[in-house]
Amino acid sequence: MMLTSAEPHGKNLVSLFIDGEKAVDLDAEIYLKSGLHLGDSLDDEQLKKLLLASDARRAEQKAMNLLSFRAHSEKELARKLGRFFPAEAAGKAAARMVELGLVNDEEYAKGLARKLFSHKGFAARRVCIELMRRGISRETAERAAEEAAPADPGKTAKEILKKKYLNCLNEEKGRLRAAAALHRMGYCWDDIRSAIREMTTDEDE
């Protein structure tokens, strides 16, 4: 196989033509560093190595771009990169971000847990679920949720009822609706029943 042409393509890409046919798009820097010249012979193994190096570099660049918008867990980042690159390149790029200190599952979990408790009003169970959805291990998620959880979840449940469901609590249908909402937010049934009972008792008084 002979390299017959190389043309700029898109942003930081070069299209390589082998024997007159377009073969692959490579990262421009990988191509420049390859030392290839028009007329050079290429075998399948050389082309594969170039593609792997190109995917790796582009995946790392994409990872940096994603992290510039918000923090990610390693698994979440690899999953997103996997939409654009082969799984191997995506996983290695995410692992590289960990090595560089740009991804830290422990710190990410702690920060997100605090946000979910304070901004969303979630209980620990729901916080754990949300963290694991973002690629955090169960152990790390549970530890982060435990550290960030408010001392009295029942008090938080009452605050949510007062803010969102106060006018619904005088009817059975409204109480069921409020209870279901709190349960989706991760509150246990004991805390839910207690909060509704205290709120309705306060209203009666």
C-alpha positions as CSV (number, residue, x, y, z in Angstrom):
1,M,0.0,0.0,0.0
2,M,1.3,3.4,-1.0
3,L,0.5,6.8,0.5
4,T,-0.6,8.8,-2.5
5,S,-2.1,11.9,-1.0
6,A,-2.7,13.7,2.4
7,E,-5.2,16.5,2.7
8,P,-6.4,18.7,5.6
9,H,-9.8,17.7,6.8
10,G,-11.9,19.4,9.4
11,K,-10.3,20.7,12.6
12,N,-6.8,19.3,13.2
13,L,-7.4,16.2,11.0
14,V,-5.6,15.0,7.9
15,S,-7.1,12.5,5.4
16,L,-4.7,9.9,4.1
17,F,-5.2,8.4,0.7
18,I,-3.8,5.0,0.1
19,D,-3.4,3.9,-3.5
20,G,-5.6,6.8,-4.6
21,E,-8.4,5.9,-2.2
22,K,-9.3,7.7,1.0
23,A,-8.3,5.4,3.8
24,V,-8.4,7.2,7.2
25,D,-8.6,10.5,9.0
26,L,-5.7,11.1,11.4
27,D,-5.0,13.7,14.1
28,A,-2.8,16.3,12.4
29,E,0.0,16.2,15.0
30,I,0.2,12.4,14.8
31,Y,0.6,12.6,11.1
32,L,3.2,15.3,11.3
33,K,5.2,13.3,13.8
34,S,4.9,10.1,11.8
35,G,7.6,11.1,9.3
36,L,5.5,9.8,6.4
37,H,6.0,11.2,3.0
38,L,4.0,10.8,-0.2
39,G,5.1,7.7,-2.0
40,D,5.9,5.8,1.2
41,S,4.7,2.3,1.6
42,L,2.4,1.4,4.5
43,D,1.3,-2.0,5.8
44,D,-1.8,-2.8,7.8
45,E,0.2,-2.9,11.1
46,Q,1.6,0.6,10.6
47,L,-1.8,2.0,9.7
48,K,-3.3,0.4,12.8
49,K,-0.6,2.0,15.0
50,L,-1.2,5.4,13.5
51,L,-5.0,5.0,14.1
52,L,-4.5,4.0,17.7
53,A,-2.2,7.0,18.4
54,S,-4.6,9.3,16.6
55,D,-7.6,8.1,18.6
56,A,-5.7,8.3,21.8
57,R,-4.6,11.9,21.2
58,R,-8.1,13.0,20.0
59,A,-9.8,11.3,23.0
60,E,-7.5,13.1,25.4
61,Q,-8.3,16.4,23.8
62,K,-12.0,15.7,23.9
63,A,-11.7,14.7,27.6
64,M,-10.0,18.0,28.4
65,N,-12.8,19.8,26.6
66,L,-15.5,17.9,28.5
67,L,-13.8,18.6,31.8
68,S,-13.6,22.3,31.0
69,F,-17.4,22.4,31.4
70,R,-17.8,20.4,34.6
71,A,-16.2,17.6,36.6
72,H,-16.8,14.0,35.8
73,S,-16.1,10.6,37.3
74,E,-13.6,8.4,35.5
75,K,-16.3,6.0,34.3
76,E,-18.7,8.8,33.3
77,L,-16.0,10.4,31.3
78,A,-15.0,7.2,29.6
79,R,-18.7,6.5,28.7
80,K,-19.1,9.9,27.1
81,L,-15.8,9.6,25.2
82,G,-17.0,6.2,24.0
83,R,-19.7,8.0,21.9
84,F,-16.9,9.4,19.7
85,F,-14.0,7.0,20.0
86,P,-13.3,3.3,20.3
87,A,-13.7,1.9,23.9
88,E,-10.0,1.3,24.4
89,A,-9.1,4.9,23.5
90,A,-11.9,6.3,25.6
91,G,-10.9,4.3,28.7
92,K,-7.2,5.2,28.3
93,A,-8.0,8.9,27.9
94,A,-10.2,8.8,31.1
95,A,-7.5,7.0,33.0
96,R,-4.9,9.6,31.8
97,M,-7.1,12.4,33.2
98,V,-7.0,10.6,36.5
99,E,-3.2,10.3,36.3
100,L,-3.0,14.1,35.6
101,G,-5.2,14.8,38.7
102,L,-8.0,16.2,36.5
103,V,-10.4,13.5,37.5
104,N,-10.9,12.4,41.1
105,D,-13.9,10.2,41.9
106,E,-13.7,10.8,45.6
107,E,-13.7,14.6,45.4
108,Y,-16.3,14.6,42.6
109,A,-18.6,12.4,44.7
110,K,-18.3,14.6,47.8
111,G,-19.0,17.8,45.8
112,L,-21.9,16.3,44.0
113,A,-23.4,14.8,47.1
114,R,-23.3,18.2,48.9
115,K,-25.0,19.8,45.9
116,L,-27.7,17.1,45.7
117,F,-28.5,17.4,49.4
118,S,-28.6,21.2,49.5
119,H,-30.0,22.1,46.0
120,K,-32.3,19.1,45.3
121,G,-33.3,18.1,48.9
122,F,-32.6,14.5,48.2
123,A,-32.2,12.0,50.9
124,A,-29.1,9.7,51.2
125,R,-30.6,6.8,49.2
126,R,-31.4,9.0,46.2
127,V,-28.0,10.7,46.4
128,C,-26.3,7.3,46.3
129,I,-28.3,6.4,43.2
130,E,-27.4,9.6,41.4
131,L,-23.7,9.2,42.2
132,M,-23.7,5.7,40.9
133,R,-25.5,6.7,37.8
134,R,-22.5,9.0,37.2
135,G,-20.1,6.2,37.4
136,I,-19.2,6.4,41.1
137,S,-18.6,3.1,42.8
138,R,-21.2,2.1,45.4
139,E,-18.7,2.2,48.3
140,T,-17.5,5.7,47.3
141,A,-21.1,6.9,46.8
142,E,-22.3,5.6,50.2
143,R,-19.3,7.2,51.9
144,A,-19.8,10.6,50.2
145,A,-23.5,10.5,51.0
146,E,-22.9,9.7,54.6
147,E,-20.4,12.5,55.1
148,A,-22.6,15.1,53.4
149,A,-26.0,14.0,54.7
150,P,-27.9,16.4,57.0
151,A,-28.2,15.3,60.6
152,D,-32.0,15.1,60.6
153,P,-33.5,13.9,57.3
154,G,-36.9,14.1,58.8
155,K,-36.5,17.8,59.3
156,T,-35.6,18.2,55.6
157,A,-38.6,16.2,54.6
158,K,-40.8,18.5,56.6
159,E,-39.3,21.5,54.9
160,I,-40.0,20.1,51.5
161,L,-43.6,19.3,52.5
162,K,-44.0,22.9,53.8
163,K,-42.6,24.4,50.7
164,K,-44.2,22.3,48.0
165,Y,-47.1,20.3,49.4
166,L,-48.6,22.1,52.3
167,N,-51.9,22.8,50.6
168,C,-52.2,19.1,49.7
169,L,-51.9,17.6,53.1
170,N,-55.5,18.1,54.2
171,E,-56.7,15.4,51.7
172,E,-55.7,11.7,51.5
173,K,-55.0,12.0,47.8
174,G,-52.7,15.0,48.5
175,R,-50.9,13.1,51.3
176,L,-50.3,10.1,49.0
177,R,-48.9,12.4,46.3
178,A,-46.6,14.1,48.7
179,A,-45.5,10.8,50.2
180,A,-44.7,9.4,46.7
181,A,-42.7,12.4,45.8
182,L,-40.6,12.2,49.0
183,H,-40.0,8.5,48.4
184,R,-38.7,9.2,44.9
185,M,-36.3,11.7,46.5
186,G,-34.9,8.9,48.6
187,Y,-36.7,9.3,52.0
188,C,-37.6,6.2,53.9
189,W,-41.3,5.6,54.7
190,D,-40.8,6.1,58.5
191,D,-39.4,9.6,57.9
192,I,-42.2,10.3,55.4
193,R,-45.0,9.2,57.7
194,S,-43.5,11.1,60.6
195,A,-43.1,14.3,58.6
196,I,-46.6,14.2,57.3
197,R,-48.0,13.4,60.7
198,E,-46.2,16.3,62.3
199,M,-47.2,18.7,59.5
200,T,-50.9,17.7,59.7
201,T,-50.8,17.9,63.5
202,D,-49.2,21.4,63.3
203,E,-51.9,22.4,60.8
204,D,-54.7,21.2,63.1
205,E,-53.3,23.1,66.0
